[in-house]
Amino acid sequence: MFVGCATTPSSGSPEGRAALINTLSADGRFKTFVKMLEVSELDLPNDTSTLFAPTDEAFASIDQALLDRGLERTNRDKLRTELQFHMVPDKLTSAQLRDESSVETAAGYPVTVTKNGDRLLVGNAVVTEADIDFGFGVVHVIDQPLKPPKGYPKPKEAPKTRRVQPDQWWW
């Protein structure tokens, strides 16, 4: 099941979310992303998932005031949608990703997968480390946050309230 609603809580795996947060926290490179997961209270879309996780360094080019505003609880619905764009509701190793040209994210948007020699790109982000197991799926470390291109069609599932438009993403 794809979870594409920005305004409804996930019906996925709270245990998986806890395992993911523990794994990312123990690593130490994902403080911003962990805070986003905590503020959003978003569970994983399934019991096995793939997460594209930007490091703190990947967020360094984003204005801190903009990040802080995005992390306010009043922006939780938008934050959930943005996080869902970093999740795929299937466990996909880097070897499996290399066989794909795109994957559908939990937000309902596809993200392109490109092979360039030994490099693997997801959207415009380079996978800098792959296949970190967290018990409920895998994490692929990326060098920048993912977002759909401006003007990209809306996600497939209609939310119960106003939909977040692609040009309203805060990073």
C-alpha angles and dihedrals in degrees: 000000000000116000107211106153115109094198105046126076117253117260091204132099121322089179089055090050090053092048090048093050091048092050094047093044092051090052092057098210097092107060094131094046092046090051089052091052091048095047093045094049085210117162123210113274093238140003088265118040144156121232127195102207123193115210124233086259089058089059093047094094092055118093108258092222089056091050092047091051090050090052094056112114090236087068094051095118093053090044091053091054091048091049091047087058086063093052133078116193092227133063105253119178120206089258090056092046090055088064093055131080092197140354129209113242126216087256089066094250123117118231121203122242116206130184116210108176106295092344123098119203126195108194102321093327123104116225101233096178128014143198102023102169118218099174096258098055141313138298123216113197113225132192097228139020117269124238135163117255118267112275093020113154117270120266116274100246118069116229122223091244137028114326120235108244119223092242090056096066110125099222 
